[in-house]
Structures are given as structure tokens and as C-alpha cells.
Amino acid sequence: MTEAYRRGAEETLRLCRLLGCEAAVLKERSPSCGHGEIYDGTHSGTLTAGDGVTAALLEANGIPVYGESQIKRLLK
């Protein structure tokens, strides 16, 4: 799955650049999209500190990442 995650992350970054995205709202705790805390990939529901592949790539390229629970706060 890691290679597929990497390809997806790179395509997401490409689209963000193409569209001029200023930030991204991603699925919390996802191994691809989570930010700060993600599922460990064992399908046991265990969380671990860290960022998903897509979230980390976007952040590394200056695109702030937020979880879906922050949408209302962001829209204010």
C-alpha cells in the first residue's frame, strides 16, 4: 500500500499546485491523510503519533493540513 499512498500523495500535491490550493481538509486519523495522529495500519484501531503520507507531503510543500472536524472553525 505504501507505493500507492505515495503516488496518491504526489497526485494530490500536483492538483493542489495546479488549482492554487491554500490549505487542505483531509480525513482525520487516516494513514494517508491524518495529521498528528493516524491509525497504525494493523486494522486493530490502534492510533499512533504522526502524519499520513499525503498530509506530510502537503505540509512539507507549504500547504497547511486540517482535519474534517475543523471545518466549522475554518469557515468562521
C-alpha positions as CSV (number, residue, x, y, z in Angstrom):
1,M,0.0,0.0,0.0
2,T,2.8,2.4,0.7
3,E,3.7,2.9,-3.0
4,A,0.0,3.5,-3.8
5,Y,-0.2,6.0,-1.0
6,R,2.9,7.8,-2.3
7,R,1.5,8.0,-5.8
8,G,-1.8,9.3,-4.5
9,A,0.1,11.9,-2.3
10,E,2.1,13.1,-5.3
11,E,-1.0,13.4,-7.4
12,T,-2.8,15.3,-4.7
13,L,0.2,17.7,-4.4
14,R,0.2,18.2,-8.2
15,L,-3.5,19.0,-8.2
16,C,-3.2,21.4,-5.2
17,R,-0.5,23.3,-7.1
18,L,-2.5,23.3,-10.3
19,L,-5.6,24.6,-8.6
20,G,-3.7,27.0,-6.2
21,C,-4.9,25.4,-3.0
22,E,-4.1,27.4,0.1
23,A,-4.9,24.6,2.5
24,A,-6.3,21.1,2.6
25,V,-9.1,19.5,4.7
26,L,-8.3,15.8,5.0
27,K,-9.7,12.7,6.7
28,E,-8.5,12.5,10.3
29,R,-6.5,9.5,11.5
30,S,-6.2,8.1,8.0
31,P,-2.8,6.5,7.2
32,S,-2.7,8.7,4.1
33,C,-4.5,11.9,5.2
34,G,-4.2,12.0,9.0
35,H,-2.4,14.8,10.7
36,G,-0.9,14.5,14.1
37,E,-2.4,11.1,14.9
38,I,-3.0,8.2,12.5
39,Y,-4.1,4.5,12.6
40,D,-1.0,2.3,12.7
41,G,-2.1,0.1,9.7
42,T,-2.8,-3.1,11.7
43,H,-6.6,-2.7,11.4
44,S,-6.8,-3.0,15.2
45,G,-7.9,0.6,15.7
46,T,-4.6,1.5,17.3
47,L,-3.6,5.1,16.9
48,T,0.0,6.4,16.8
49,A,1.5,9.8,16.6
50,G,2.4,11.1,13.2
51,D,1.2,12.3,9.8
52,G,-0.2,10.3,6.9
53,V,1.7,10.2,3.6
54,T,-0.4,12.8,1.8
55,A,-0.7,15.1,4.9
56,A,3.1,15.0,5.4
57,L,3.8,15.8,1.7
58,L,1.4,18.7,1.6
59,E,2.8,20.2,4.8
60,A,6.4,19.8,3.5
61,N,5.4,21.8,0.5
62,G,3.8,24.7,2.4
63,I,0.1,23.6,2.2
64,P,-1.5,23.6,5.7
65,V,-3.5,20.5,6.6
66,Y,-6.6,20.4,8.7
67,G,-8.9,17.6,9.8
68,E,-12.5,17.4,8.9
69,S,-13.6,18.2,12.5
70,Q,-12.0,21.7,12.0
71,I,-14.2,22.7,9.0
72,K,-16.6,24.8,11.0
73,R,-13.8,26.7,12.7
74,L,-12.1,27.3,9.4
75,L,-15.2,28.7,7.8
76,K,-15.6,31.4,10.5
